[in-house]
Amino acid sequence: MYATSLVCRTCGAVYPLENRYSCDSCGGILEITYNYDNAFAEDPVRKPDCELSGMWKYRALLPVKEKKNIVTLGEGDTPLIGADRIAAAWGCDLRMMVKAEMMTPTGSFKDRPTTVGVSVAKEKGYQKIVVASSGNASASASAYAARAGMDCVVFVPDTTDINKVVQAQSYGANVIKVRGNYSRSYDMAKLCAARYDWANVTSTFINPYTVEGDKTPAYELFHQLKGQVPDYILIPIGTGPLLVGTYKGYEEMLRMGLIDRLPAMIGVQVKQCEPITRAYEAGSEKVDGWQEQIKTAAGGISDPLLGYEGDGELTLSVVKKSGGMMISLTEEEILESTQAVETKLGLYCEPTGAVSVGAVRKLWNMGLLREGALTVSYTTGHGFKYSGRHPKEPPLIDDAAQLDRLMR
Amino acid sequence: MYATSLVCRTCGAVYPLENRYSCDSCGGILEITYNYDNAFAEDPVRKPDCELSGMWKYRALLPVKEKKNIVTLGEGDTPLIGADRIAAAWGCDLRMMVKAEMMTPTGSFKDRPTTVGVSVAKEKGYQKIVVASSGNASASASAYAARAGMDCVVFVPDTTDINKVVQAQSYGANVIKVRGNYSRSYDMAKLCAARYDWANVTSTFINPYTVEGDKTPAYELFHQLKGQVPDYILIPIGTGPLLVGTYKGYEEMLRMGLIDRLPAMIGVQVKQCEPITRAYEAGSEKVDGWQEQIKTAAGGISDPLLGYEGDGELTLSVVKKSGGMMISLTEEEILESTQAVETKLGLYCEPTGAVSVGAVRKLWNMGLLREGALTVSYTTGHGFKYSGRHPKEPPLIDDAAQLDRLMR
């Protein structure tokens, strides 16, 4: 293993690779560092470890020591799909592509951070996992805990879609509702980890190991695009680890000399809950937690960040550093995006996951994207995850004559 | 392309590679043949076309001429996962593995036959697709039609789970209910294809192209098992193309000299609808269509075969030729299997897809599997597909004191 230590992103304090969730000195967010000279000597992106499949091929850049501790369900290697028909329909002179991050074991991108978080927990001897999640991460943590034979407690806001709870329960997790918004569940998971010494794999920035899993789409894109770097990568943002992780993956490839520039990272939120976009638009580095009522079809990114506003600030700083931007969609735009992804691309997608596609249209119409640019939108959650659909009652026929009438 | 012609499996009549659904002379089931000498010269399994991803890497053994006609959503390369914990819990002295065929774009194995059927239809200039399906194949056909920009009509039995209709409708398909069981929808799709010249991609044996997609798990298993051949491959069976296709893939690899023996193929049905198992147990080569009422959690394989009993006979003949067997599970065994796959393996699975795992236990307890054998069970549909789950209302807490009481 080339991972060497935990480093505070704020004050630079260094810690060994223990189960630690924040900096002792300043409370800052921790990040994994590596002995990059040794890791890069393996050429780990161009020559991954093909004994392993999916994202674990890149294990030289992931913080797990022994192969035997990897808890995997075959996550990673998600398809990259051309979205020419959407670009044409929307009149965008762009090379639009979609990274189908819903094609994972549990149906959302969360499996990337979770597989790393649970593997590290196993390696450190933990038998119990705790997670706070409004849905997707709870299903993910429950699945990997089941795979590892570990117990799992899931804290969810009391408003969570019952269908997402069903999935976590099916894996055998102990689901507990916490009154209030997501931030209250988040606090409860922290408390539970501290009080009973369970491994907290909550997929914000609290667990520094999980974020490493979010680097892996970058390595995959390197292969899928034959070394070309997207001009823009668009990602639905609640807290932002997928965006921060992807950018870190690209920075590593730049240091390795595999690429000669970095993508601009675009974070996509929704008008109903847009704490990071608000800060971006105000030109502020400070993110305020979201106090307003939230009512959106994109529940998976409705993260108020109350109590961990610093997470949003980290994401915002990466967006800015990359030369990217933040944008938010209206409810109408969210549904339009979802429909486009489904009917023009053939990808079943939860509205949360589709906002990264609709954002391309919005930014194009605002004149904020270069003509002919290559855009990659991550669609982060499967259509099955969304319970807000209403089937149309199909016509019922008995025979050929009725078929004829229908086809006329 | 190395595919050369359509050959009748019954009388051997040969036809060009047109859109043909049965033999003119005898009504028999058609099969694609290849110029195998030329195809094998490419070493197409060991050295697949890595310009393509997923199952299309093996395109030398698939019946599509031009790459540009491939309609893909990134299907294939499904994970192979060790099920040691299930084997241990069940006391089976076996090396149990699971091929996670639910990890596909639309959530079921049907994407393998569909991608081939829709690609061939596109190559032949069709603009419209028709499919009959009790659920999974309808979602799959709708998705690939959307991807290709083609129209899609879906015929479903009037009892079909509304959630499966929602998925097909979301992709933009025109869903039509047909009164009666699946066989009635099947007839309507045939009629529609004949009357309006739409491409019928129904994933029984009616479309000979689709079945070729079902060969591809065999090629993947060759790589995943480093050349080892499973002793038993267990597959949930409605009609059986996935079993027949997988076996054909293995036969091709035997001819190529990549392997030196073939797996025994085990077809798994359910007591509530087991036309093929009944024939197997009666020692008959003749399959009778299922006339009884059906009530099962495994709706995806409840195929009465009424009117196309020959499909079941083809599957039965392959099972016997391979030295395999047919087995059926009770409803209790189906649910037990599903729970094992979910809680011990971490794979969310519809009951239909889990029967191949429960069948291992049943056959082991009957003394019908060799000690120490390698079994591979295909789990063919995602847990999201099943609407018969009942969430348990989770406990609700407000604060740390309540958490403590709950954890005690």
Boltz contact constraints between the chains, C-beta under 6 A:
constraints:
  - contact:
      token1: [A, 73]
      token2: [B, 346]
      max_distance: 6.0
  - contact:
      token1: [A, 74]
      token2: [B, 79]
      max_distance: 6.0
  - contact:
      token1: [A, 79]
      token2: [B, 74]
      max_distance: 6.0
  - contact:
      token1: [A, 143]
      token2: [B, 346]
      max_distance: 6.0
  - contact:
      token1: [A, 146]
      token2: [B, 343]
      max_distance: 6.0
  - contact:
      token1: [A, 146]
      token2: [B, 346]
      max_distance: 6.0
  - contact:
      token1: [A, 147]
      token2: [B, 346]
      max_distance: 6.0
  - contact:
      token1: [A, 158]
      token2: [B, 396]
      max_distance: 6.0
  - contact:
      token1: [A, 162]
      token2: [B, 391]
      max_distance: 6.0
  - contact:
      token1: [A, 165]
      token2: [B, 391]
      max_distance: 6.0
  - contact:
      token1: [A, 166]
      token2: [B, 389]
      max_distance: 6.0
  - contact:
      token1: [A, 166]
      token2: [B, 391]
      max_distance: 6.0
  - contact:
      token1: [A, 169]
      token2: [B, 392]
      max_distance: 6.0
  - contact:
      token1: [A, 170]
      token2: [B, 342]
      max_distance: 6.0
  - contact:
      token1: [A, 171]
      token2: [B, 342]
      max_distance: 6.0
  - contact:
      token1: [A, 172]
      token2: [B, 343]
      max_distance: 6.0
  - contact:
      token1: [A, 175]
      token2: [B, 394]
      max_distance: 6.0
  - contact:
      token1: [A, 176]
      token2: [B, 394]
      max_distance: 6.0
  - contact:
      token1: [A, 176]
      token2: [B, 395]
      max_distance: 6.0
  - contact:
      token1: [A, 177]
      token2: [B, 394]
      max_distance: 6.0
  - contact:
      token1: [A, 177]
      token2: [B, 396]
      max_distance: 6.0
  - contact:
      token1: [A, 178]
      token2: [B, 397]
      max_distance: 6.0
  - contact:
      token1: [A, 179]
      token2: [B, 398]
      max_distance: 6.0
  - contact:
      token1: [A, 191]
      token2: [B, 400]
      max_distance: 6.0
  - contact:
      token1: [A, 342]
      token2: [B, 170]
      max_distance: 6.0
  - contact:
      token1: [A, 342]
      token2: [B, 171]
      max_distance: 6.0
  - contact:
      token1: [A, 343]
      token2: [B, 146]
      max_distance: 6.0
  - contact:
      token1: [A, 343]
      token2: [B, 172]
      max_distance: 6.0
  - contact:
      token1: [A, 346]
      token2: [B, 73]
      max_distance: 6.0
  - contact:
      token1: [A, 346]
      token2: [B, 143]
      max_distance: 6.0
  - contact:
      token1: [A, 346]
      token2: [B, 146]
      max_distance: 6.0
  - contact:
      token1: [A, 346]
      token2: [B, 147]
      max_distance: 6.0
  - contact:
      token1: [A, 348]
      token2: [B, 167]
      max_distance: 6.0
  - contact:
      token1: [A, 384]
      token2: [B, 384]
      max_distance: 6.0
  - contact:
      token1: [A, 389]
      token2: [B, 166]
      max_distance: 6.0
  - contact:
      token1: [A, 391]
      token2: [B, 162]
      max_distance: 6.0
  - contact:
      token1: [A, 391]
      token2: [B, 165]
      max_distance: 6.0
  - contact:
      token1: [A, 391]
      token2: [B, 166]
      max_distance: 6.0
  - contact:
      token1: [A, 392]
      token2: [B, 169]
      max_distance: 6.0
  - contact:
      token1: [A, 394]
      token2: [B, 175]
      max_distance: 6.0
  - contact:
      token1: [A, 394]
      token2: [B, 176]
      max_distance: 6.0
  - contact:
      token1: [A, 394]
      token2: [B, 177]
      max_distance: 6.0
  - contact:
      token1: [A, 395]
      token2: [B, 176]
      max_distance: 6.0
  - contact:
      token1: [A, 396]
      token2: [B, 158]
      max_distance: 6.0
  - contact:
      token1: [A, 396]
      token2: [B, 177]
      max_distance: 6.0
  - contact:
      token1: [A, 397]
      token2: [B, 178]
      max_distance: 6.0
  - contact:
      token1: [A, 398]
      token2: [B, 179]
      max_distance: 6.0
  - contact:
      token1: [A, 400]
      token2: [B, 191]
      max_distance: 6.0
